[in-house]
Every structure is written in C-alpha cells, then in structure tokens.
Amino acid sequence: MMHMRYWYITLTLITIVGFIVVGEGKVISAMNPEYAYTKIHLEKGSTGGDVWDLQGRLKYLGFYTGDVDGKFRDRTYKAVRLFQYEFGLPIDGIVGNETWKKLRKATNDYHPSKIEKRFPSPKIKRGDSGGNVYDIQGRLKYLGFFTGKIDGQFGDRTQKAVRLFQYEFGLKIDGIVGAKTLSKLKAATTKYAPPKATPSSPKTNKPPVPKSSAGMSQADIQLLAQAVYAEGRGEPYVGQVAIAAVILNRLESQQFPNTISGIIYQPLAFEAVADGQINLPPNDTARKAVMDALNGWDPAEGAVYYFNPDRATSKWIWSRPQIKTIGKHIFMK
C-alpha cells in the first residue's frame, strides 16, 4: 500500500512539473506574463476582472480618468485608443495580446493601491461649475431632490439638494459631492438620461482647475483649446464647449481621422486652420470649455459638424441633418 502511494505521489509531481516547465526552462506562472496572458481580447461591452485591471493600469499611466469599475465602456475605449496611439500600436480600441503586453510592460510597478494615492477622488462643492455640476443637478432632479434650473452652477439650492440626498441615503451630510456621494448618486440613477435642454453658460471668471483630461496628452489638450479659441471666441460659453465636443465626437467616428491633430488639420475641415488663426494662444475660457467637453458635457448632442450660416459657402453643408443652433453656429449630424 505504501509502495503504491509512493508511485502515485511521484507521478503527480512529475505531471505538475511537466505542466509548469516548458522548453529551455521557461516557466508558466502568474509571474511570467508572456505565458500568463496568452489569450486576451477586451472590447466595448466586456466586463470583469481583466477590464478592472486594464482600467487601473491605464489610469496609472494617465490615459484613463473614469471609475475603475470593470466595465469596458466609451471612456475606457477612448483611453485604449490613446494608449495605442502613444505606443505606436494599431489604433482600434480593442485590447488584444500585443496591446496587453505593451501595457503590462509599461506598468511593471503598478499596484491597485497606488491608484487612489495618485488620483484622489475629486470633490465637487459650492462655487464649482461646468459639466460635472450639470450632471449632478440632472440626477438630483431626476430623484426629486433638486427643483432648480439645471445650469451647471453649484449654488445654494444645489448644495441643499446634495445634503438632502446624503441624509436620505445615510451618507455624511456635508453638501459636498465626493467619491461616496457620487457613487451612490449614480447607482440610484442608472436609468437617468441627461435632459436635452441647453444649459446656460457657466460663469468663467477665475475658472476652477479641471478635474479630468480623459486620457488626452497635454499636446492634444493644447491643440483642442487653440481650435476652440480660434473657431469659437465671441460665442457663448456653451457654444465653445459644443465645438470641443464636435471634435471629440469625430474622434469616435469612423468617418474621420483617429487623432486630435489629424481631425483638426484635416484639409478643409476648419476655417481657423486655413486662415492661420489656429496658432493663436487660447484663453482660460477656451481651456475650460475643452475640459468640460472631456468630462462628458456635450451640448452639441452628438454632432460631428457645425457651421456659421452667415459665412457658409458650401451647399453640401446645408444638406446635413440639423440638431440645434447655439450662438451663431448650427450643429449637425
């Protein structure tokens, strides 16, 4: 009996070693990513631990600024495309073996615990303005806590609505929308859809520091701000955000180049490029408009074109389905 047990244990050990050691002494284990991740395919709609790890690593590098929630949605897709662009990979927004290996190599020292230290959760409070406040007001109004105008301004009425929400949901009552309050608010409004009414222009005196770059490089953000300033100065603030949103919407469309510079410098795309005004330094209002667009505010409602009817010379532009008019510009699909 002991003899049979000895041979059983020996055979088991040989089998385990045979699975672990392959060719030239290479080891298959979680410590060797070359073998640990031989089959990876993540795309829009994917969920789970691999997506959570993907988001954490992209956030660690600064490409991703959303919640690390294990859900591969639009913002994760954009971050993957930006990573692929920066690292010279095919830009398709899909994480296959090549993209995954490059990402792991670039984040050798990554650990989930480092994310919170490098990217502390933003706190949105009284005095703030912009797309994040607009979204918070819309969600609070959807639940019945906020009864004022959705204008992107965090004033007294918004603060009171936040306090009421915090009271009802057992949160710390401070009137500040931090990570816990925002998470609870989003969980309570999963069926919420942003209203189509155009928000009024937020005040732009001494604009607060934007909280998100949506994975864009500083060069991309600077170029976006230049385009917004050159194309939209003199327009209402919401119109400047809409111009930035149109450029970002083009980034998601297969009809246009897949980089910010490619979109802006596409031949005949923008008048400001043709007349050289694209090289003018942007002001703080244009910069803030870009950041609000990157944070998800799209007053253009998905438009990929806009034009000034007083200056348009193309008959084709009038054939596009029109969505809305903001200031002097008509925005279209």
C-alpha positions in Angstrom: 0.0 0.0 0.0 2.8 2.4 0.9 4.6 1.4 -2.3 1.6 2.3 -4.4 1.2 5.7 -2.6 4.8 6.5 -3.3 4.4 6.0 -7.0 1.1 8.0 -7.1 2.8 11.0 -5.4 5.8 10.7 -7.7 3.6 10.6 -10.8 1.6 13.6 -9.6 4.8 15.6 -9.0 6.1 14.7 -12.5 2.8 15.8 -14.1 2.8 19.1 -12.3 6.5 19.8 -13.2 5.7 18.9 -16.8 2.9 21.5 -17.0 5.0 24.2 -15.3 8.3 23.8 -17.1 8.3 24.1 -20.9 11.2 24.3 -23.4 14.5 25.9 -22.3 13.4 26.2 -18.7 10.7 28.8 -19.2 8.1 28.8 -16.5 4.4 29.2 -17.0 3.1 31.1 -14.0 1.5 34.4 -13.0 5.0 35.8 -12.6 5.7 35.3 -16.3 3.2 37.5 -18.2 4.4 36.0 -21.6 2.5 32.9 -20.7 0.1 34.0 -18.1 -1.8 36.1 -20.6 -1.6 34.3 -23.9 -5.2 34.9 -24.8 -6.7 38.3 -24.2 -9.5 40.1 -26.0 -11.2 43.0 -24.4 -13.6 45.4 -26.2 -16.6 47.6 -25.7 -19.1 45.5 -23.6 -16.5 43.4 -21.9 -16.7 43.2 -18.1 -14.9 41.6 -15.2 -11.5 41.4 -13.5 -9.4 41.8 -16.7 -11.3 45.1 -17.5 -10.8 46.3 -13.9 -7.1 45.6 -14.2 -6.9 47.3 -17.6 -8.6 50.4 -16.3 -6.3 50.6 -13.3 -3.2 50.3 -15.5 -4.4 52.9 -18.0 -5.4 55.2 -15.1 -1.9 54.7 -13.6 -0.4 56.0 -16.8 -2.8 58.9 -17.1 -4.7 57.7 -20.1 -7.9 56.8 -18.3 -9.8 59.2 -15.9 -13.1 57.4 -15.2 -14.1 55.0 -12.5 -12.3 51.7 -12.2 -15.4 49.6 -12.3 -14.7 46.6 -14.5 -17.0 47.8 -17.3 -15.5 48.5 -20.8 -17.5 51.5 -22.0 -16.8 54.6 -24.0 -14.3 56.2 -21.8 -12.2 53.0 -21.5 -12.4 52.6 -25.3 -11.0 56.2 -25.7 -8.2 55.5 -23.2 -7.2 52.3 -25.0 -7.1 54.2 -28.4 -4.9 56.9 -26.9 -2.6 54.4 -25.3 -2.3 52.6 -28.7 -1.5 55.9 -30.4 1.2 56.9 -27.9 2.8 53.4 -28.1 2.7 53.0 -31.8 0.2 50.2 -31.9 -2.7 49.7 -34.3 -5.5 52.1 -33.1 -8.7 50.0 -32.9 -9.7 50.4 -29.2 -9.5 46.7 -28.7 -7.1 45.1 -26.2 -5.5 42.1 -27.8 -2.3 40.3 -26.9 0.0 43.0 -28.4 -1.7 45.9 -26.6 -1.9 43.9 -23.4 1.7 43.0 -23.3 2.8 46.6 -24.1 0.5 47.9 -21.3 1.8 45.4 -18.7 5.4 46.3 -19.7 4.7 50.0 -19.3 3.1 49.4 -15.8 5.7 47.0 -14.2 5.5 48.8 -10.9 1.7 49.2 -10.9 -0.4 48.0 -8.0 -4.1 48.8 -7.5 -3.4 50.5 -4.2 -1.4 53.2 -6.0 -4.3 54.5 -8.0 -6.1 56.2 -5.1 -2.8 57.9 -4.0 -2.0 59.2 -7.5 -5.6 60.1 -8.5 -7.6 61.1 -5.3 -11.3 61.3 -5.9 -12.5 64.8 -6.9 -14.8 66.7 -4.6 -17.4 68.9 -6.2 -18.7 71.6 -4.0 -20.4 75.0 -3.8 -18.8 77.5 -6.2 -17.8 74.9 -8.8 -19.3 74.9 -12.3 -19.3 73.0 -15.5 -20.3 69.6 -16.9 -19.9 67.7 -13.7 -22.2 70.0 -11.8 -24.7 69.9 -14.7 -24.8 66.1 -14.5 -25.2 66.1 -10.7 -28.1 68.6 -10.9 -29.8 66.5 -13.5 -29.5 63.3 -11.4 -30.7 65.0 -8.3 -33.7 66.5 -10.2 -34.4 63.0 -11.6 -34.8 61.8 -8.0 -36.8 64.8 -6.8 -34.1 66.4 -4.6 -33.3 69.3 -6.8 -36.0 71.7 -8.1 -33.9 74.5 -9.5 -32.7 75.2 -13.0 -30.0 72.8 -14.4 -27.4 75.3 -15.3 -24.0 73.8 -14.3 -23.7 76.2 -11.3 -23.2 74.7 -7.8 -25.0 77.2 -5.8 -27.1 77.2 -2.6 -30.0 75.2 -4.0 -27.7 72.5 -5.4 -25.9 72.3 -2.0 -29.2 71.9 -0.2 -30.3 69.1 -2.6 -27.0 67.3 -2.1 -27.4 67.5 1.7 -31.0 66.1 1.4 -29.7 63.3 -0.8 -27.0 62.5 1.7 -29.4 62.4 4.5 -31.8 60.1 2.8 -29.1 57.7 1.7 -27.3 57.5 5.0 -24.2 59.4 3.9 -22.1 62.1 5.7 -24.1 65.3 5.4 -21.7 68.0 4.2 -23.2 69.2 0.9 -20.0 68.1 -0.9 -20.1 65.6 -3.7 -17.2 63.3 -3.0 -16.5 59.8 -4.2 -19.0 58.1 -2.0 -21.8 60.5 -2.7 -21.2 60.5 -6.4 -21.1 56.7 -6.5 -24.3 56.4 -4.5 -26.0 59.0 -6.7 -25.0 57.2 -9.9 -26.2 53.9 -8.5 -29.6 55.5 -7.7 -30.0 57.0 -11.2 -29.0 54.2 -13.5 -32.0 54.9 -15.8 -31.3 58.7 -15.9 -30.8 60.3 -19.3 -29.4 63.9 -19.5 -32.1 66.5 -20.4 -31.8 67.9 -23.9 -32.3 71.4 -22.8 -29.3 73.6 -23.4 -27.7 74.6 -20.1 -27.0 78.2 -19.5 -23.4 79.4 -19.8 -21.4 78.9 -16.6 -19.6 81.9 -15.3 -16.0 81.9 -16.4 -14.3 84.3 -14.0 -11.3 82.5 -12.5 -12.3 79.1 -13.7 -11.6 76.2 -11.4 -8.9 73.7 -12.3 -10.5 71.0 -14.4 -10.6 67.5 -12.9 -10.3 65.3 -15.9 -8.2 65.0 -19.1 -10.0 61.9 -20.4 -6.6 60.3 -21.2 -5.6 63.1 -23.6 -1.9 64.2 -23.8 -1.1 67.8 -22.9 -0.3 68.5 -26.6 -3.8 67.2 -27.6 -5.5 69.4 -24.9 -3.5 72.5 -26.0 -4.4 71.9 -29.7 -8.1 71.4 -28.8 -8.0 74.7 -26.8 -6.4 76.5 -29.7 -9.2 75.2 -32.1 -11.9 76.2 -29.7 -10.5 79.7 -29.2 -9.9 80.2 -32.9 -13.3 78.9 -34.0 -15.4 80.0 -31.1 -14.2 83.2 -29.4 -17.1 85.5 -29.2 -19.6 82.6 -29.0 -21.4 81.9 -25.7 -19.5 79.5 -23.4 -21.9 76.6 -24.1 -21.1 77.1 -27.8 -17.4 76.8 -27.1 -18.0 73.6 -25.2 -20.0 72.3 -28.2 -17.2 73.0 -30.6 -14.8 70.9 -28.4 -17.5 68.2 -28.2 -17.8 68.1 -32.0 -14.0 67.4 -32.3 -14.3 64.7 -29.6 -17.3 63.2 -31.4 -15.3 63.0 -34.6 -12.6 61.0 -32.7 -15.2 58.3 -32.2 -16.5 58.3 -35.7 -15.0 56.0 -38.5 -15.5 58.9 -41.0 -12.7 61.0 -39.5 -9.0 60.6 -38.6 -8.4 58.9 -35.3 -6.2 61.5 -33.6 -6.9 65.1 -32.4 -4.3 66.6 -34.7 -5.5 64.5 -37.7 -9.0 65.8 -37.2 -8.1 69.5 -36.7 -5.6 69.6 -39.6 -7.8 67.5 -41.9 -7.9 69.5 -45.2 -10.8 72.0 -45.4 -12.1 70.8 -42.0 -11.7 74.1 -40.1 -11.6 77.7 -41.3 -9.3 78.6 -38.4 -6.6 76.3 -39.8 -7.0 77.7 -43.3 -6.6 81.3 -42.2 -3.9 80.6 -39.6 -5.9 81.6 -36.5 -5.3 78.0 -35.1 -1.9 79.3 -34.0 -3.3 82.0 -31.7 -2.8 81.2 -27.9 -6.1 80.2 -26.3 -7.5 81.9 -23.3 -8.7 80.4 -20.0 -12.3 80.2 -21.2 -11.3 78.0 -24.2 -9.2 75.8 -22.0 -12.1 75.3 -19.5 -14.5 74.6 -22.4 -12.2 71.8 -23.6 -12.1 70.2 -20.1 -15.8 70.4 -19.7 -16.2 68.6 -23.0 -13.6 66.0 -22.0 -15.6 65.5 -18.7 -18.6 64.4 -20.7 -20.6 67.6 -21.4 -21.8 67.6 -25.0 -24.2 70.5 -25.7 -23.9 69.6 -29.4 -25.8 66.3 -28.6 -23.5 64.1 -30.7 -23.0 66.5 -33.6 -20.0 65.9 -35.9 -20.4 69.1 -38.0 -21.2 72.8 -37.3 -21.1 75.9 -39.4 -22.0 79.6 -39.4 -24.8 80.2 -41.8 -23.7 83.8 -42.3 -20.3 82.6 -43.7 -21.1 79.3 -45.2 -20.3 78.9 -49.0 -20.8 75.1 -49.3 -24.2 73.9 -50.5 -23.4 70.4 -49.1 -23.3 71.6 -45.5 -26.9 72.6 -45.7 -27.9 69.0 -46.7 -26.8 67.6 -43.3 -29.5 66.8 -40.7 -29.5 69.8 -38.2 -29.6 69.2 -34.5 -29.6 72.6 -32.9 -28.3 76.2 -33.0 -26.0 77.6 -30.4 -24.9 81.2 -30.8 -24.1 81.7 -34.4 -23.4 78.1 -35.2 -25.7 75.3 -36.4 -24.7 71.8 -35.2 -25.4 68.8 -37.4 -25.1 65.0 -37.6 
